[in-house]
Amino acid sequence: MLKRRAERRTRTLKEGKVLLSDYVATRCTIRDLSPGGARIELETAIVLPSAFRLQIVSADVTIPATSAWQRGTEVGVKFTGVGVVGALQGAAGRRATRAA
C-alpha cells in the first residue's frame, strides 16, 4: 500500500472556519488534523480559492493553507505557514459571514 502523507493525521471533531477574506468565511468541521494539514468538511460545496486561512475555533488559531484536493464538501488542506493564536480577536474576520 502506498503511503501518501508525510505525517499521520489524528481523527478529531472540531469546529472550524475557512476564511476566504477578511470579511467572508464559511463554517466547516475539522475531521482529521496533523502538523502539516487537515481534512475538513464544508457546510456547503463551494470551490475554495488557491489560498485561504483555516481557523480552529476552540484553539483560536488561524493557519494559512491551500487545498490539496476536494470531493464535494470534503477537502484535504495543506498548511502553508505557521498558525497564529488570537489572530482574529477584534478583527472583522471574527464577525465573518457565511459564504454562499
Contact map, one row per residue, 1 for C-alpha under 8 A:
1110000000000000000000000000000000000000000000000000000000000000000000000000000000000000000000000000
1111000000000000000000000000000000000000000000000000000000000000000000000000000000000000000000000000
1111110000000000000000000000000000000000000000000000000000000000000000000000000000000000000000000000
0111110000000000000000000000000000000000000000000000000000000000000000000000000000000000000000000000
0011111100000000000000000000000000000000000000000000000000000000000000000000000000000000000000000000
0011111100000000000000000000000000000000000000000000000000000000000000000000000000000000000000000000
0000111110000000000000000000000001110000000000000000000000000000000000000000000000000000000000000000
0000111111000000000000000000000001000000000000000000000000000000000000000000000000000000000000000000
0000001111100000000000000000000111000100000000000000000000000000000000000000000000000000000000000000
0000000111110000000000000000000111000000000000000000000000000000000000000000000000000000000000000000
0000000011111000000000000000001110000000000000000000000000000000000000000000000000000000000000000000
0000000001111100000000000000011110000000000000000000000000000000000000000000000000000000000000000000
0000000000111110000000000000111100000000000000000000000000000000000000000000000000000000000000000000
0000000000011111000000000000111000000000000000000000000111000000000000000000000000000000000000000000
0000000000001111100000000011110000000000000000000000000111000000000000000000000000000000000000000000
0000000000000111110000000011110000000000000000000000011110000000000000000000000000000000000000000000
0000000000000011111000001111100000000000000000000000011110000000000000000000000000000000000000000000
0000000000000001111100001111000000000000000000000001111000000000000000000000000000000000000000000000
0000000000000000111111011100000000000000000000000001111000000000000000000000000000000000000010000000
0000000000000000011111111100000000000000000000011001100000000000000000000000000000000000000000000000
0000000000000000001111111000000000000000000000000001000000000000000000000000000000000000000010000000
0000000000000000001111110000000000000000000000000000000000000000000000000000000000000000000110010000
0000000000000000000111111000000000000000000000000000000000000000000000000000000000000000000110111000
0000000000000000001111111100000000000000000000000000000000000000000000000000000000000000000010011110
0000000000000000111110111110000000000000000000000000000000000000000000000000000000000000000010011110
0000000000000000111100011111000000000000011000000000000000000000000000000000000000000000000000001110
0000000000000011110000001111100000000000011000000000000000000000000000000000000000000000000000000100
0000000000000011110000000111110000000001111000000000000000000000000000000000000000000000000000000000
0000000000001111100000000011111000000001111000000000000000000000000000000000000000000000000000000000
0000000000011111000000000001111110000111100000000000000100000000000000000000000000000000000000000000
0000000000111100000000000000111110000111100000000000000000000000000000000000000000000000000000000000
0000000011111000000000000000011111000111000000000000000000000000000000000000000000000000000000000000
0000000011110000000000000000011111101110000000000000000000000000000000000000000000000000000000000000
0000001111000000000000000000000111111100000000000000000000000000000000000000000000000000000000000000
0000001000000000000000000000000011111000000000000000000000000000000000000000001000000000000000000000
0000001000000000000000000000000001111100000000000000000000000000000000000000011000000000000000000000
0000000000000000000000000000000011111110000000000000000000000000000000000001111000000000000000000000
0000000010000000000000000000011111011111000000000000000000000000000000000001111000000000000000000000
0000000000000000000000000000011110001111100000000000000000000000000000000111100000000000000000000000
0000000000000000000000000001111100000111110000000000000000000000000000000111100000000000000000000000
0000000000000000000000000001111000000011111000000000000000000000000000001110000000000000000000000000
0000000000000000000000000111100000000001111111000000000000000000000000001110000000000000000000000000
0000000000000000000000000111100000000000111110000000000000000000000000001000000000000000000000000000
0000000000000000000000000000000000000000011111000000000000000000000000001000000000000000000000000000
0000000000000000000000000000000000000000011111100000000000000000000000011000000000000000000000000000
0000000000000000000000000000000000000000010111110000000000000000000000011000000000000000000000000001
0000000000000000000000000000000000000000000011111000000000000000000000000000000000000000000000000000
0000000000000000000100000000000000000000000001111111000000000000001000000000000000000000000000000000
0000000000000000000100000000000000000000000000111111000000000000011000000000000000000000000000000000
0000000000000000000000000000000000000000000000011111000000000000011000000000000000000000000000000000
0000000000000000000000000000000000000000000000011111100000000001111000000000000000000000000000000000
0000000000000000011110000000000000000000000000011111110000000001110000000000000000000000000000000000
0000000000000000011100000000000000000000000000000011111000000111100000000000000000000000000000000000
0000000000000001111000000000000000000000000000000001111100000111100000000000000000000000000000000000
0000000000000001111000000000000000000000000000000000111110011110000000000000000000000000000000000000
0000000000000111100000000000010000000000000000000000011111111100000000000000000000000000000000000000
0000000000000111100000000000000000000000000000000000001111111000000000000000000000000000000000000000
0000000000000110000000000000000000000000000000000000000111110000000000000000000000000000000000000000
0000000000000000000000000000000000000000000000000000000111111000000000000000000000001000000000000000
0000000000000000000000000000000000000000000000000000001111111100000000000000000000001110000000000000
0000000000000000000000000000000000000000000000000000001110111110000000000000000000111110000000000000
0000000000000000000000000000000000000000000000000000111100011111000000000000000000111111000000000000
0000000000000000000000000000000000000000000000000000111000001111100000000000001111110000000000000000
0000000000000000000000000000000000000000000000000011110000000111110000000000001111100000000000000000
0000000000000000000000000000000000000000000000000011110000000011111000000000111110000000000000000000
0000000000000000000000000000000000000000000000001111000000000001111100000000111100000000000000000000
0000000000000000000000000000000000000000000000011110000000000000111111000011110000000000000000000000
0000000000000000000000000000000000000000000000000000000000000000011111000011110000000000000000000000
0000000000000000000000000000000000000000000000000000000000000000001111100011100000000000000000000000
0000000000000000000000000000000000000000000000000000000000000000001111111111000000000000000000000000
0000000000000000000000000000000000000000000000000000000000000000000011111110000000000000000000000000
0000000000000000000000000000000000000000000011000000000000000000000001111110000000000000000000000000
0000000000000000000000000000000000000000111111000000000000000000000001111110000000000000000000000000
0000000000000000000000000000000000000011110000000000000000000000000001111111000000000000000000000000
0000000000000000000000000000000000000011110000000000000000000000001111111111100000000000000000000000
0000000000000000000000000000000000001111000000000000000000000000001111000111110000000000000000000000
0000000000000000000000000000000000001111000000000000000000000000111110000011111000000000000000000000
0000000000000000000000000000000000011100000000000000000000000000111100000001111100000000000000000000
0000000000000000000000000000000000111100000000000000000000000011110000000000111111000000000000000000
0000000000000000000000000000000000000000000000000000000000000011110000000000011111000000000000000000
0000000000000000000000000000000000000000000000000000000000000011100000000000001111100000000000000000
0000000000000000000000000000000000000000000000000000000000000011000000000000001111110000000000000000
0000000000000000000000000000000000000000000000000000000000001111000000000000000011111000000000000000
0000000000000000000000000000000000000000000000000000000000001110000000000000000001111110000000000000
0000000000000000000000000000000000000000000000000000000000111100000000000000000000111110000000000000
0000000000000000000000000000000000000000000000000000000000011100000000000000000000011111100000000000
0000000000000000000000000000000000000000000000000000000000011100000000000000000000011111101000000000
0000000000000000000000000000000000000000000000000000000000000100000000000000000000000111111111000000
0000000000000000000000000000000000000000000000000000000000000000000000000000000000000111111001000000
0000000000000000000000000000000000000000000000000000000000000000000000000000000000000001111101000000
0000000000000000000000000000000000000000000000000000000000000000000000000000000000000011111111100000
0000000000000000000001100000000000000000000000000000000000000000000000000000000000000001011111110000
0000000000000000001011111000000000000000000000000000000000000000000000000000000000000001001111110000
0000000000000000000000000000000000000000000000000000000000000000000000000000000000000001111111110000
0000000000000000000000100000000000000000000000000000000000000000000000000000000000000000001111111000
0000000000000000000001111000000000000000000000000000000000000000000000000000000000000000000111111100
0000000000000000000000111100000000000000000000000000000000000000000000000000000000000000000000111110
0000000000000000000000011110000000000000000000000000000000000000000000000000000000000000000000011111
0000000000000000000000011100000000000000000000000000000000000000000000000000000000000000000000001111
0000000000000000000000000000000000000000000001000000000000000000000000000000000000000000000000000111
